[in-house]
Amino acid sequence: MRHPNFFNEVRRIQNRFHNLFEPVWEGGHAYPALNVYSDQDQITVTAEVPGLSPEDLEITVAHNLLTISGEWKEYTQSKPRRIERARGNFQRRLELPVAVDSEKVQASVKDGILTLVLPVLESEKPRKIRIDVKE
């Protein structure tokens, strides 16, 4: 019989390994799973966080590094016969393609999906340069 923390340890190692090569790989199986969308005004990140409340999550933005961490709590209803859902601490880091305004980041959770809207700093946005004509 395997120790109940075996799967947690496998997930922890998988997260660490994935974070090493995240810039190389697109996709993968790190936890929580992320989708990232962007345009010139903002970056939107969605993450699967079923069963977690805002109090279970911590989100930080430093420079262009987004970190999502939290804890899936232990199940205490009864002695489990089988455990497939994640438990324990997790952390996911994502290098953002541009600097964002950390003071204006919006975060919400609905139906187990965390949505982060990260506005791009004005200085990072492309701008049109006017060309003067000299005679």
N, CA, C and O atoms as CSV, one atom per row, in Angstrom:
chain,resi,resn,atom,element,x,y,z
A,1,MET,N,N,0.842,-1.188,0.000
A,1,MET,CA,C,0.000,0.000,0.000
A,1,MET,C,C,0.884,1.248,0.000
A,1,MET,O,O,1.858,1.328,0.749
A,2,ARG,N,N,0.540,2.212,-0.839
A,2,ARG,CA,C,1.305,3.450,-0.935
A,2,ARG,C,C,0.921,4.410,0.177
A,2,ARG,O,O,-0.224,4.448,0.629
A,3,HIS,N,N,1.891,5.173,0.599
A,3,HIS,CA,C,1.665,6.208,1.607
A,3,HIS,C,C,0.740,7.273,1.012
A,3,HIS,O,O,0.903,7.619,-0.158
A,4,PRO,N,N,-0.239,7.816,1.783
A,4,PRO,CA,C,-1.194,8.792,1.240
A,4,PRO,C,C,-0.541,10.038,0.644
A,4,PRO,O,O,-1.145,10.683,-0.214
A,5,ASN,N,N,0.668,10.396,1.068
A,5,ASN,CA,C,1.323,11.589,0.540
A,5,ASN,C,C,2.127,11.320,-0.724
A,5,ASN,O,O,2.726,12.244,-1.275
A,6,PHE,N,N,2.155,10.090,-1.192
A,6,PHE,CA,C,2.910,9.728,-2.392
A,6,PHE,C,C,2.498,10.585,-3.584
A,6,PHE,O,O,3.359,11.137,-4.268
A,7,PHE,N,N,1.186,10.706,-3.847
A,7,PHE,CA,C,0.715,11.467,-5.002
A,7,PHE,C,C,1.002,12.967,-4.845
A,7,PHE,O,O,1.287,13.655,-5.824
A,8,ASN,N,N,0.923,13.462,-3.610
A,8,ASN,CA,C,1.270,14.866,-3.372
A,8,ASN,C,C,2.735,15.113,-3.711
A,8,ASN,O,O,3.076,16.129,-4.316
A,9,GLU,N,N,3.591,14.187,-3.322
A,9,GLU,CA,C,5.017,14.329,-3.603
A,9,GLU,C,C,5.283,14.282,-5.105
A,9,GLU,O,O,6.110,15.041,-5.611
A,10,VAL,N,N,4.589,13.397,-5.821
A,10,VAL,CA,C,4.735,13.312,-7.276
A,10,VAL,C,C,4.307,14.626,-7.912
A,10,VAL,O,O,5.002,15.134,-8.792
A,11,ARG,N,N,3.176,15.190,-7.486
A,11,ARG,CA,C,2.713,16.470,-8.023
A,11,ARG,C,C,3.699,17.597,-7.721
A,11,ARG,O,O,3.943,18.448,-8.576
A,12,ARG,N,N,4.260,17.611,-6.526
A,12,ARG,CA,C,5.226,18.638,-6.146
A,12,ARG,C,C,6.463,18.565,-7.040
A,12,ARG,O,O,6.945,19.590,-7.523
A,13,ILE,N,N,6.967,17.368,-7.258
A,13,ILE,CA,C,8.144,17.183,-8.126
A,13,ILE,C,C,7.796,17.572,-9.559
A,13,ILE,O,O,8.592,18.211,-10.246
A,14,GLN,N,N,6.605,17.185,-10.004
A,14,GLN,CA,C,6.182,17.530,-11.361
A,14,GLN,C,C,6.102,19.044,-11.535
A,14,GLN,O,O,6.541,19.562,-12.561
A,15,ASN,N,N,5.556,19.759,-10.566
A,15,ASN,CA,C,5.489,21.228,-10.634
A,15,ASN,C,C,6.881,21.843,-10.711
A,15,ASN,O,O,7.121,22.736,-11.524
A,16,ARG,N,N,7.798,21.372,-9.871
A,16,ARG,CA,C,9.160,21.914,-9.890
A,16,ARG,C,C,9.843,21.653,-11.226
A,16,ARG,O,O,10.486,22.543,-11.782
A,17,PHE,N,N,9.705,20.442,-11.740
A,17,PHE,CA,C,10.314,20.096,-13.025
A,17,PHE,C,C,9.717,20.947,-14.139
A,17,PHE,O,O,10.445,21.470,-14.983
A,18,HIS,N,N,8.401,21.085,-14.144
A,18,HIS,CA,C,7.744,21.870,-15.192
A,18,HIS,C,C,8.189,23.332,-15.148
A,18,HIS,O,O,8.422,23.942,-16.191
A,19,ASN,N,N,8.306,23.892,-13.951
A,19,ASN,CA,C,8.718,25.292,-13.832
A,19,ASN,C,C,10.125,25.530,-14.377
A,19,ASN,O,O,10.433,26.631,-14.834
A,20,LEU,N,N,10.982,24.508,-14.332
A,20,LEU,CA,C,12.327,24.651,-14.885
A,20,LEU,C,C,12.303,24.874,-16.390
A,20,LEU,O,O,13.101,25.641,-16.928
A,21,PHE,N,N,11.376,24.192,-17.064
A,21,PHE,CA,C,11.348,24.210,-18.522
A,21,PHE,C,C,10.148,24.925,-19.097
A,21,PHE,O,O,9.899,24.822,-20.298
A,22,GLU,N,N,9.398,25.643,-18.289
A,22,GLU,CA,C,8.180,26.295,-18.745
A,22,GLU,C,C,8.403,27.204,-19.951
A,22,GLU,O,O,7.562,27.205,-20.850
A,23,PRO,N,N,9.511,27.994,-20.023
A,23,PRO,CA,C,9.689,28.822,-21.214
A,23,PRO,C,C,9.876,27.987,-22.487
A,23,PRO,O,O,9.581,28.465,-23.583
A,24,VAL,N,N,10.357,26.759,-22.356
A,24,VAL,CA,C,10.607,25.906,-23.509
A,24,VAL,C,C,9.331,25.203,-23.952
A,24,VAL,O,O,9.059,25.091,-25.147
A,25,TRP,N,N,8.554,24.734,-22.989
A,25,TRP,CA,C,7.351,23.983,-23.312
A,25,TRP,C,C,6.162,24.912,-23.423
A,25,TRP,O,O,6.091,25.928,-22.733
A,26,GLU,N,N,5.247,24.572,-24.274
A,26,GLU,CA,C,3.959,25.259,-24.298
A,26,GLU,C,C,2.944,24.215,-23.865
A,26,GLU,O,O,2.874,23.129,-24.441
A,27,GLY,N,N,2.173,24.540,-22.867
A,27,GLY,CA,C,1.238,23.561,-22.331
A,27,GLY,C,C,1.902,22.832,-21.185
A,27,GLY,O,O,2.684,23.416,-20.435
A,28,GLY,N,N,1.590,21.553,-21.050
A,28,GLY,CA,C,2.174,20.762,-19.980
A,28,GLY,C,C,1.116,20.400,-18.964
A,28,GLY,O,O,-0.075,20.625,-19.182
A,29,HIS,N,N,1.555,19.840,-17.854
A,29,HIS,CA,C,0.615,19.344,-16.856
A,29,HIS,C,C,0.962,19.845,-15.458
A,29,HIS,O,O,0.858,19.090,-14.491
A,30,ALA,N,N,1.369,21.095,-15.336
A,30,ALA,CA,C,1.639,21.662,-14.019
A,30,ALA,C,C,0.315,22.023,-13.358
A,30,ALA,O,O,-0.714,22.134,-14.024
A,31,TYR,N,N,0.353,22.205,-12.045
A,31,TYR,CA,C,-0.858,22.505,-11.294
A,31,TYR,C,C,-0.725,23.857,-10.634
A,31,TYR,O,O,0.336,24.149,-10.083
A,32,PRO,N,N,-1.724,24.684,-10.658
A,32,PRO,CA,C,-2.968,24.499,-11.415
A,32,PRO,C,C,-2.749,24.772,-12.912
A,32,PRO,O,O,-1.848,25.515,-13.301
A,33,ALA,N,N,-3.586,24.159,-13.721
A,33,ALA,CA,C,-3.510,24.363,-15.161
A,33,ALA,C,C,-3.875,25.811,-15.481
A,33,ALA,O,O,-4.803,26.366,-14.893
A,34,LEU,N,N,-3.141,26.422,-16.418
A,34,LEU,CA,C,-3.339,27.829,-16.768
A,34,LEU,C,C,-3.678,27.996,-18.240
A,34,LEU,O,O,-3.259,27.203,-19.084
A,35,ASN,N,N,-4.436,29.032,-18.531
A,35,ASN,CA,C,-4.606,29.547,-19.884
A,35,ASN,C,C,-4.204,31.006,-19.821
A,35,ASN,O,O,-4.532,31.699,-18.858
A,36,VAL,N,N,-3.490,31.485,-20.844
A,36,VAL,CA,C,-3.017,32.865,-20.868
A,36,VAL,C,C,-3.440,33.501,-22.186
A,36,VAL,O,O,-3.214,32.946,-23.261
A,37,TYR,N,N,-4.055,34.670,-22.082
A,37,TYR,CA,C,-4.504,35.430,-23.252
A,37,TYR,C,C,-3.904,36.820,-23.128
A,37,TYR,O,O,-3.744,37.328,-22.018
A,38,SER,N,N,-3.570,37.443,-24.254
A,38,SER,CA,C,-3.039,38.797,-24.161
A,38,SER,C,C,-3.378,39.608,-25.397
A,38,SER,O,O,-3.595,39.078,-26.487
A,39,ASP,N,N,-3.416,40.909,-25.184
A,39,ASP,CA,C,-3.500,41.876,-26.268
A,39,ASP,C,C,-2.619,43.050,-25.830
A,39,ASP,O,O,-1.913,42.939,-24.828
A,40,GLN,N,N,-2.645,44.153,-26.547
A,40,GLN,CA,C,-1.730,45.241,-26.199
A,40,GLN,C,C,-2.092,45.943,-24.897
A,40,GLN,O,O,-1.261,46.661,-24.341
A,41,ASP,N,N,-3.325,45.752,-24.391
A,41,ASP,CA,C,-3.757,46.446,-23.175
A,41,ASP,C,C,-3.668,45.619,-21.902
A,41,ASP,O,O,-3.484,46.171,-20.817
A,42,GLN,N,N,-3.797,44.297,-22.021
A,42,GLN,CA,C,-3.820,43.481,-20.805
A,42,GLN,C,C,-3.455,42.032,-21.095
A,42,GLN,O,O,-3.494,41.564,-22.232
A,43,ILE,N,N,-3.096,41.342,-20.009
A,43,ILE,CA,C,-2.871,39.898,-20.034
A,43,ILE,C,C,-3.935,39.303,-19.123
A,43,ILE,O,O,-4.133,39.774,-18.003
A,44,THR,N,N,-4.613,38.280,-19.597
A,44,THR,CA,C,-5.618,37.596,-18.787
A,44,THR,C,C,-5.141,36.170,-18.558
A,44,THR,O,O,-4.795,35.461,-19.502
A,45,VAL,N,N,-5.126,35.759,-17.295
A,45,VAL,CA,C,-4.700,34.412,-16.923
A,45,VAL,C,C,-5.872,33.749,-16.219
A,45,VAL,O,O,-6.459,34.322,-15.302
A,46,THR,N,N,-6.213,32.535,-16.651
A,46,THR,CA,C,-7.216,31.746,-15.936
A,46,THR,C,C,-6.537,30.493,-15.410
A,46,THR,O,O,-5.671,29.916,-16.068
A,47,ALA,N,N,-6.945,30.080,-14.210
A,47,ALA,CA,C,-6.356,28.904,-13.569
A,47,ALA,C,C,-7.457,28.053,-12.964
A,47,ALA,O,O,-8.417,28.574,-12.396
A,48,GLU,N,N,-7.314,26.738,-13.090
A,48,GLU,CA,C,-8.270,25.813,-12.472
A,48,GLU,C,C,-7.940,25.677,-10.995
A,48,GLU,O,O,-6.858,25.215,-10.633
A,49,VAL,N,N,-8.881,26.084,-10.138
A,49,VAL,CA,C,-8.684,26.000,-8.685
A,49,VAL,C,C,-9.953,25.451,-8.012
A,49,VAL,O,O,-10.502,26.099,-7.122
A,50,PRO,N,N,-10.420,24.273,-8.424
A,50,PRO,CA,C,-11.671,23.753,-7.871
A,50,PRO,C,C,-11.588,23.548,-6.362
A,50,PRO,O,O,-10.601,23.034,-5.836
A,51,GLY,N,N,-12.647,23.965,-5.688
A,51,GLY,CA,C,-12.736,23.761,-4.253
A,51,GLY,C,C,-11.978,24.771,-3.416
A,51,GLY,O,O,-11.993,24.681,-2.189
A,52,LEU,N,N,-11.316,25.731,-4.044
A,52,LEU,CA,C,-10.559,26.726,-3.282
A,52,LEU,C,C,-11.327,28.035,-3.194
A,52,LEU,O,O,-11.994,28.451,-4.141
A,53,SER,N,N,-11.218,28.668,-2.048
A,53,SER,CA,C,-11.817,29.992,-1.859
A,53,SER,C,C,-10.703,31.027,-1.996
A,53,SER,O,O,-9.527,30.665,-2.003
A,54,PRO,N,N,-11.054,32.302,-2.103
A,54,PRO,CA,C,-10.017,33.343,-2.175
A,54,PRO,C,C,-9.044,33.306,-0.991
A,54,PRO,O,O,-7.875,33.664,-1.135
A,55,GLU,N,N,-9.523,32.875,0.171
A,55,GLU,CA,C,-8.660,32.797,1.355
A,55,GLU,C,C,-7.600,31.712,1.223
A,55,GLU,O,O,-6.582,31.762,1.914
A,56,ASP,N,N,-7.819,30.729,0.343
A,56,ASP,CA,C,-6.870,29.634,0.144
A,56,ASP,C,C,-5.784,29.981,-0.877
A,56,ASP,O,O,-4.855,29.199,-1.079
A,57,LEU,N,N,-5.891,31.143,-1.521
A,57,LEU,CA,C,-4.992,31.522,-2.613
A,57,LEU,C,C,-4.161,32.743,-2.256
A,57,LEU,O,O,-4.596,33.608,-1.496
A,58,GLU,N,N,-2.962,32.801,-2.814
A,58,GLU,CA,C,-2.112,33.994,-2.712
A,58,GLU,C,C,-1.575,34.286,-4.099
A,58,GLU,O,O,-1.038,33.405,-4.771
A,59,ILE,N,N,-1.727,35.534,-4.520
A,59,ILE,CA,C,-1.287,35.943,-5.853
A,59,ILE,C,C,-0.333,37.113,-5.680
A,59,ILE,O,O,-0.650,38.086,-4.997
A,60,THR,N,N,0.838,37.014,-6.303
A,60,THR,CA,C,1.791,38.108,-6.263
A,60,THR,C,C,2.301,38.398,-7.670
A,60,THR,O,O,2.392,37.509,-8.516
A,61,VAL,N,N,2.629,39.663,-7.893
A,61,VAL,CA,C,3.244,40.097,-9.148
A,61,VAL,C,C,4.461,40.923,-8.772
A,61,VAL,O,O,4.344,41.932,-8.076
A,62,ALA,N,N,5.623,40.497,-9.231
A,62,ALA,CA,C,6.859,41.238,-9.000
A,62,ALA,C,C,7.584,41.344,-10.332
A,62,ALA,O,O,7.954,40.336,-10.935
A,63,HIS,N,N,7.782,42.578,-10.782
A,63,HIS,CA,C,8.373,42.842,-12.093
A,63,HIS,C,C,7.493,42.191,-13.145
A,63,HIS,O,O,6.349,42.608,-13.326
A,64,ASN,N,N,7.993,41.183,-13.840
A,64,ASN,CA,C,7.142,40.501,-14.814
A,64,ASN,C,C,6.959,39.029,-14.438
A,64,ASN,O,O,6.828,38.177,-15.317
A,65,LEU,N,N,6.951,38.728,-13.143
A,65,LEU,CA,C,6.765,37.364,-12.656
A,65,LEU,C,C,5.475,37.274,-11.848
A,65,LEU,O,O,5.321,37.935,-10.821
A,66,LEU,N,N,4.553,36.448,-12.328
A,66,LEU,CA,C,3.291,36.187,-11.634
A,66,LEU,C,C,3.441,34.891,-10.855
A,66,LEU,O,O,3.910,33.888,-11.393
A,67,THR,N,N,3.043,34.912,-9.588
A,67,THR,CA,C,3.080,33.706,-8.763
A,67,THR,C,C,1.689,33.460,-8.196
A,67,THR,O,O,1.085,34.342,-7.586
A,68,ILE,N,N,1.194,32.242,-8.410
A,68,ILE,CA,C,-0.083,31.807,-7.841
A,68,ILE,C,C,0.255,30.664,-6.897
A,68,ILE,O,O,0.829,29.660,-7.319
A,69,SER,N,N,-0.094,30.805,-5.635
A,69,SER,CA,C,0.154,29.728,-4.681
A,69,SER,C,C,-1.064,29.559,-3.796
A,69,SER,O,O,-1.918,30.440,-3.705
A,70,GLY,N,N,-1.124,28.413,-3.149
A,70,GLY,CA,C,-2.258,28.146,-2.284
A,70,GLY,C,C,-2.169,26.775,-1.660
A,70,GLY,O,O,-1.125,26.123,-1.681
A,71,GLU,N,N,-3.291,26.349,-1.102
A,71,GLU,CA,C,-3.323,25.053,-0.434
A,71,GLU,C,C,-4.678,24.397,-0.617
A,71,GLU,O,O,-5.720,24.975,-0.306
A,72,TRP,N,N,-4.636,23.167,-1.132
A,72,TRP,CA,C,-5.821,22.328,-1.139
A,72,TRP,C,C,-5.823,21.616,0.198
A,72,TRP,O,O,-4.877,20.899,0.523
A,73,LYS,N,N,-6.874,21.806,0.974
A,73,LYS,CA,C,-6.945,21.279,2.335
A,73,LYS,C,C,-7.172,19.764,2.337
A,73,LYS,O,O,-7.686,19.189,1.377
A,74,GLU,N,N,-6.771,19.143,3.445
A,74,GLU,CA,C,-6.999,17.714,3.651
A,74,GLU,C,C,-8.502,17.451,3.785
A,74,GLU,O,O,-9.247,18.282,4.303
A,75,TYR,N,N,-8.918,16.310,3.321
A,75,TYR,CA,C,-10.316,15.900,3.483
A,75,TYR,C,C,-10.453,15.232,4.844
A,75,TYR,O,O,-9.704,14.311,5.170
A,76,THR,N,N,-11.412,15.699,5.635
A,76,THR,CA,C,-11.525,15.172,6.996
A,76,THR,C,C,-12.858,14.491,7.263
A,76,THR,O,O,-13.140,14.123,8.403
A,77,GLN,N,N,-13.696,14.313,6.225
A,77,GLN,CA,C,-15.016,13.724,6.461
A,77,GLN,C,C,-14.907,12.293,6.988
A,77,GLN,O,O,-15.611,11.921,7.927
A,78,SER,N,N,-14.038,11.501,6.395
A,78,SER,CA,C,-13.872,10.114,6.820
A,78,SER,C,C,-12.557,9.596,6.261
A,78,SER,O,O,-11.858,10.303,5.536
A,79,LYS,N,N,-12.227,8.357,6.603
A,79,LYS,CA,C,-10.996,7.763,6.090
A,79,LYS,C,C,-11.162,7.512,4.594
A,79,LYS,O,O,-12.061,6.779,4.183
A,80,PRO,N,N,-10.292,8.122,3.772
A,80,PRO,CA,C,-10.453,7.965,2.322
A,80,PRO,C,C,-10.117,6.548,1.847
A,80,PRO,O,O,-9.188,5.913,2.347
A,81,ARG,N,N,-10.879,6.076,0.888
A,81,ARG,CA,C,-10.601,4.787,0.255
A,81,ARG,C,C,-9.766,4.996,-1.005
A,81,ARG,O,O,-9.000,4.121,-1.410
A,82,ARG,N,N,-9.926,6.157,-1.612
A,82,ARG,CA,C,-9.182,6.492,-2.822
A,82,ARG,C,C,-9.071,8.010,-2.903
A,82,ARG,O,O,-10.050,8.717,-2.666
A,83,ILE,N,N,-7.894,8.511,-3.233
A,83,ILE,CA,C,-7.689,9.953,-3.359
A,83,ILE,C,C,-7.037,10.225,-4.705
A,83,ILE,O,O,-5.921,9.776,-4.968
A,84,GLU,N,N,-7.742,10.966,-5.556
A,84,GLU,CA,C,-7.199,11.366,-6.852
A,84,GLU,C,C,-7.089,12.880,-6.976
A,84,GLU,O,O,-6.307,13.383,-7.783
A,85,ARG,N,N,-7.867,13.607,-6.183
A,85,ARG,CA,C,-7.816,15.062,-6.232
A,85,ARG,C,C,-6.592,15.551,-5.478
A,85,ARG,O,O,-6.167,14.946,-4.494
A,86,ALA,N,N,-6.029,16.657,-5.955
A,86,ALA,CA,C,-4.820,17.221,-5.351
A,86,ALA,C,C,-5.082,17.667,-3.918
A,86,ALA,O,O,-6.183,18.102,-3.581
A,87,ARG,N,N,-4.057,17.551,-3.084
A,87,ARG,CA,C,-4.084,18.048,-1.717
A,87,ARG,C,C,-2.740,18.665,-1.413
A,87,ARG,O,O,-1.729,18.304,-2.015
A,88,GLY,N,N,-2.731,19.600,-0.472
A,88,GLY,CA,C,-1.474,20.195,-0.050
A,88,GLY,C,C,-1.179,21.509,-0.748
A,88,GLY,O,O,-2.023,22.070,-1.446
A,89,ASN,N,N,0.038,21.985,-0.543
A,89,ASN,CA,C,0.461,23.280,-1.074
A,89,ASN,C,C,0.840,23.173,-2.542
A,89,ASN,O,O,1.292,22.129,-3.012
A,90,PHE,N,N,0.647,24.266,-3.251
A,90,PHE,CA,C,1.092,24.343,-4.632
A,90,PHE,C,C,1.584,25.751,-4.911
A,90,PHE,O,O,1.237,26.701,-4.208
A,91,GLN,N,N,2.392,25.865,-5.942
A,91,GLN,CA,C,2.874,27.174,-6.383
A,91,GLN,C,C,3.139,27.094,-7.877
A,91,GLN,O,O,3.755,26.146,-8.363
A,92,ARG,N,N,2.670,28.089,-8.587
A,92,ARG,CA,C,2.876,28.154,-10.036
A,92,ARG,C,C,3.404,29.527,-10.378
A,92,ARG,O,O,2.811,30.535,-9.993
A,93,ARG,N,N,4.507,29.581,-11.093
A,93,ARG,CA,C,5.103,30.850,-11.509
A,93,ARG,C,C,5.005,30.959,-13.018
A,93,ARG,O,O,5.154,29.984,-13.755
A,94,LEU,N,N,4.747,32.186,-13.447
A,94,LEU,CA,C,4.611,32.447,-14.872
A,94,LEU,C,C,5.343,33.741,-15.203
A,94,LEU,O,O,5.044,34.796,-14.643
A,95,GLU,N,N,6.305,33.649,-16.119
A,95,GLU,CA,C,6.995,34.850,-16.573
A,95,GLU,C,C,6.112,35.531,-17.602
A,95,GLU,O,O,5.769,34.945,-18.629
A,96,LEU,N,N,5.749,36.769,-17.320
A,96,LEU,CA,C,4.884,37.533,-18.213
A,96,LEU,C,C,5.713,38.149,-19.336
A,96,LEU,O,O,6.870,38.509,-19.120
A,97,PRO,N,N,5.141,38.276,-20.528
A,97,PRO,CA,C,5.915,38.798,-21.662
A,97,PRO,C,C,6.244,40.285,-21.556
A,97,PRO,O,O,7.172,40.760,-22.212
A,98,VAL,N,N,5.495,41.024,-20.738
A,98,VAL,CA,C,5.726,42.458,-20.545
A,98,VAL,C,C,5.455,42.797,-19.081
A,98,VAL,O,O,4.849,42.013,-18.351
A,99,ALA,N,N,5.912,43.973,-18.667
A,99,ALA,CA,C,5.639,44.443,-17.308
A,99,ALA,C,C,4.178,44.866,-17.201
A,99,ALA,O,O,3.619,45.439,-18.136
A,100,VAL,N,N,3.568,44.580,-16.058
A,100,VAL,CA,C,2.167,44.934,-15.829
A,100,VAL,C,C,2.069,45.882,-14.642
A,100,VAL,O,O,2.991,45.989,-13.833
A,101,ASP,N,N,0.936,46.564,-14.553
A,101,ASP,CA,C,0.677,47.493,-13.458
A,101,ASP,C,C,0.120,46.701,-12.281
A,101,ASP,O,O,-1.078,46.422,-12.234
A,102,SER,N,N,0.975,46.340,-11.334
A,102,SER,CA,C,0.559,45.476,-10.221
A,102,SER,C,C,-0.492,46.127,-9.328
A,102,SER,O,O,-1.214,45.424,-8.621
A,103,GLU,N,N,-0.594,47.457,-9.345
A,103,GLU,CA,C,-1.593,48.158,-8.538
A,103,GLU,C,C,-3.003,48.010,-9.118
A,103,GLU,O,O,-3.987,48.227,-8.410
A,104,LYS,N,N,-3.107,47.646,-10.389
A,104,LYS,CA,C,-4.414,47.566,-11.044
A,104,LYS,C,C,-4.832,46.145,-11.408
A,104,LYS,O,O,-5.807,45.963,-12.138
A,105,VAL,N,N,-4.118,45.138,-10.918
A,105,VAL,CA,C,-4.468,43.745,-11.206
A,105,VAL,C,C,-5.807,43.428,-10.557
A,105,VAL,O,O,-6.054,43.792,-9.407
A,106,GLN,N,N,-6.671,42.744,-11.305
A,106,GLN,CA,C,-7.974,42.316,-10.782
A,106,GLN,C,C,-7.990,40.798,-10.713
A,106,GLN,O,O,-7.516,40.128,-11.631
A,107,ALA,N,N,-8.534,40.247,-9.623
A,107,ALA,CA,C,-8.611,38.805,-9.432
A,107,ALA,C,C,-10.012,38.430,-8.988
A,107,ALA,O,O,-10.612,39.103,-8.150
A,108,SER,N,N,-10.534,37.339,-9.563
A,108,SER,CA,C,-11.846,36.843,-9.149
A,108,SER,C,C,-11.874,35.329,-9.312
A,108,SER,O,O,-11.116,34.760,-10.098
A,109,VAL,N,N,-12.770,34.682,-8.547
A,109,VAL,CA,C,-12.952,33.232,-8.640
A,109,VAL,C,C,-14.425,32.960,-8.869
A,109,VAL,O,O,-15.284,33.492,-8.165
A,110,LYS,N,N,-14.713,32.123,-9.866
A,110,LYS,CA,C,-16.094,31.717,-10.126
A,110,LYS,C,C,-16.085,30.307,-10.692
A,110,LYS,O,O,-15.353,30.012,-11.637
A,111,ASP,N,N,-16.899,29.443,-10.112
A,111,ASP,CA,C,-17.043,28.059,-10.572
A,111,ASP,C,C,-15.699,27.341,-10.675
A,111,ASP,O,O,-15.474,26.576,-11.613
A,112,GLY,N,N,-14.803,27.583,-9.710
A,112,GLY,CA,C,-13.524,26.893,-9.678
A,112,GLY,C,C,-12.481,27.428,-10.643
A,112,GLY,O,O,-11.431,26.812,-10.828
A,113,ILE,N,N,-12.761,28.577,-11.264
A,113,ILE,CA,C,-11.807,29.190,-12.187
A,113,ILE,C,C,-11.362,30.536,-11.628
A,113,ILE,O,O,-12.179,31.430,-11.407
A,114,LEU,N,N,-10.066,30.669,-11.402
A,114,LEU,CA,C,-9.474,31.935,-10.988
A,114,LEU,C,C,-9.177,32.730,-12.259
A,114,LEU,O,O,-8.550,32.217,-13.185
A,115,THR,N,N,-9.628,33.975,-12.299
A,115,THR,CA,C,-9.358,34.848,-13.439
A,115,THR,C,C,-8.572,36.057,-12.958
A,115,THR,O,O,-8.991,36.762,-12.040
A,116,LEU,N,N,-7.425,36.289,-13.591
A,116,LEU,CA,C,-6.589,37.439,-13.288
A,116,LEU,C,C,-6.520,38.318,-14.522
A,116,LEU,O,O,-6.243,37.835,-15.621
A,117,VAL,N,N,-6.772,39.608,-14.343
A,117,VAL,CA,C,-6.648,40.575,-15.427
A,117,VAL,C,C,-5.504,41.503,-15.031
A,117,VAL,O,O,-5.591,42.223,-14.036
A,118,LEU,N,N,-4.431,41.478,-15.822
A,118,LEU,CA,C,-3.213,42.224,-15.518
A,118,LEU,C,C,-3.003,43.295,-16.585
A,118,LEU,O,O,-2.584,42.981,-17.699
A,119,PRO,N,N,-3.289,44.560,-16.255
A,119,PRO,CA,C,-3.113,45.635,-17.239
A,119,PRO,C,C,-1.632,45.850,-17.576
A,119,PRO,O,O,-0.784,45.878,-16.685
A,120,VAL,N,N,-1.337,46.000,-18.845
A,120,VAL,CA,C,0.026,46.278,-19.302
A,120,VAL,C,C,0.372,47.726,-18.952
A,120,VAL,O,O,-0.444,48.631,-19.130
A,121,LEU,N,N,1.580,47.929,-18.459
A,121,LEU,CA,C,2.033,49.296,-18.163
A,121,LEU,C,C,2.022,50.129,-19.429
A,121,LEU,O,O,2.350,49.638,-20.509
A,122,GLU,N,N,1.643,51.392,-19.291
A,122,GLU,CA,C,1.592,52.293,-20.447
A,122,GLU,C,C,2.937,52.344,-21.171
A,122,GLU,O,O,2.984,52.404,-22.400
A,123,SER,N,N,4.018,52.320,-20.413
A,123,SER,CA,C,5.352,52.406,-21.026
A,123,SER,C,C,5.696,51.169,-21.860
A,123,SER,O,O,6.620,51.211,-22.672
A,124,GLU,N,N,4.960,50.068,-21.668
A,124,GLU,CA,C,5.205,48.828,-22.411
A,124,GLU,C,C,4.357,48.721,-23.680
A,124,GLU,O,O,4.627,47.894,-24.551
A,125,LYS,N,N,3.340,49.559,-23.770
A,125,LYS,CA,C,2.435,49.476,-24.923
A,125,LYS,C,C,3.093,50.055,-26.168
A,125,LYS,O,O,3.842,51.028,-26.087
A,126,PRO,N,N,2.812,49.454,-27.316
A,126,PRO,CA,C,3.359,50.030,-28.543
A,126,PRO,C,C,2.727,51.397,-28.800
A,126,PRO,O,O,1.551,51.616,-28.506
A,127,ARG,N,N,3.501,52.286,-29.337
A,127,ARG,CA,C,2.950,53.596,-29.657
A,127,ARG,C,C,3.435,54.014,-31.032
A,127,ARG,O,O,4.534,53.666,-31.463
A,128,LYS,N,N,2.600,54.755,-31.695
A,128,LYS,CA,C,2.906,55.231,-33.032
A,128,LYS,C,C,3.773,56.482,-32.920
A,128,LYS,O,O,3.490,57.390,-32.139
A,129,ILE,N,N,4.812,56.500,-33.705
A,129,ILE,CA,C,5.731,57.636,-33.705
A,129,ILE,C,C,5.434,58.510,-34.933
A,129,ILE,O,O,5.419,58.035,-36.069
A,130,ARG,N,N,5.204,59.775,-34.671
A,130,ARG,CA,C,4.945,60.709,-35.751
A,130,ARG,C,C,6.261,61.106,-36.413
A,130,ARG,O,O,7.252,61.366,-35.730
A,131,ILE,N,N,6.266,61.150,-37.711
A,131,ILE,CA,C,7.465,61.525,-38.458
A,131,ILE,C,C,7.289,62.947,-38.967
A,131,ILE,O,O,6.329,63.258,-39.672
A,132,ASP,N,N,8.218,63.786,-38.604
A,132,ASP,CA,C,8.204,65.172,-39.092
A,132,ASP,C,C,8.846,65.245,-40.472
A,132,ASP,O,O,9.840,64.573,-40.749
A,133,VAL,N,N,8.270,66.057,-41.314
A,133,VAL,CA,C,8.819,66.279,-42.646
A,133,VAL,C,C,9.630,67.567,-42.598
A,133,VAL,O,O,9.117,68.624,-42.230
A,134,LYS,N,N,10.885,67.469,-42.969
A,134,LYS,CA,C,11.770,68.639,-42.979
A,134,LYS,C,C,12.127,68.980,-44.412
A,134,LYS,O,O,12.400,68.106,-45.234
A,135,GLU,N,N,12.119,70.261,-44.686
A,135,GLU,CA,C,12.430,70.697,-46.057
A,135,GLU,C,C,13.748,71.389,-46.135
A,135,GLU,O,O,14.158,71.817,-47.215
